[in-house]
Amino acid sequence: MHNQVSGAGASAQGWRRWPWLMLSWISLALGLVGVVLPGLPTTPFILLAAFAASRGSNAMHRWLHEHPRFGSIIADWQREGAVSLKAKRVATLSMLLCALILYLSAPVWWLAVIPWAIMTAVAIWLWLRPLPAGVGTC
């Protein structure tokens, strides 16, 4: 009977990993789409993928941390809550581009106001984040 209880616990624990694993893959996919699609952010989705992978898949978590492009972003965020200057600039330019597209395409001005406000708040928050330690301002 003791074996059945421990076996049930192990399968339940395995079952709890699946939502995290799914969230990590979905977040990673959205982050990758964000690389080429203006307006869809990359960094927050990659950070969410790393967070979810830490609970759902050790292999994926390790892969994200060792990834040549995403690993430093994740490490900077986890170590210091820091965002690189390049990431801040790219995110801000993407939001400005989206704001311009909204301005030009919204049928009425007030439909663009809420997204503008959200992007403005995100940009302010982003620029208040520290730069990674040892990084210059260039």
ABEGO torsion letter per residue (X at the ends): XAAAAAAAAAAAAAAAAAAAAAAAAAAAAAAAAAAABBGBBAAAAAAAAAAAAAAABAAAAAAAAABAAAAAAAAAAAAAGBBBAAAAAAAAAAAAAAAAAAAAABABAAAAAAAAAAAAAAAAAAAABBBBBGBBAX
